[in-house]
Amino acid sequence: MGRLMANKIKESHSLNKRLDELNALDPNDETLIELEEIKLALNLKVSKEEIFWEQRARVNWVKFVDKNTSFFHNFANQRKKRNKVKRLRGPNGGWISDEAEKVKIVTEYFKELSRASNTSNDDRVLSGINECIHDNMNKTLLEDFVIEDVTTIVKNTALLKASRLRHMLDR
């Protein structure tokens, strides 16, 4: 495997060197085509190497995971340690590590997120929006729907866009 790896490294090195040479030249059709071919070859090499390492990791996993080995236990323990929240910053700024207190903090945090906040500063936010619907338009928009208006609109839309609605209205 050592010689094979050395050949792969040498080939990648020569492709990168040729890529640098082509980038230094004035662009023309031939150099652009060769540039694309080299970039494609390099991307293919990277993809092959990623697949190789993924397969190698999968082989180790399959080989050791079913045997109830220390490999499996170490893997599971590392994951458990990595996923554990050891402490949280409390509302007063101090660190909390007690499990019951952490549960309270998290529960309160998400309850607070779901509550509607006080929006007393609406004027400042709305001041940047130009008014485009005037009172007469608003009155029309707030009127109840009339089935004749809906029928007219649906029948005047493009043939394919509202075929289901058109079928329902024709009943």
Secondary structure, DSSP 8 states (H G I E B T S, - for coil): -HHHHHHHHHHHHHHHHHHHHHHHS---HHHHHHHHHHHHHHHHHHHHHHHHHHHHHHHHHHHHHTTT-HHHHHHHHHHHHHH----EE-TTS-EE--HHHHHHHHHHHHHHHHS----TTHHHHHTTS---S-HHHHHHHHS---HHHHHHHHHHS-TTTTHHHHHHHT-
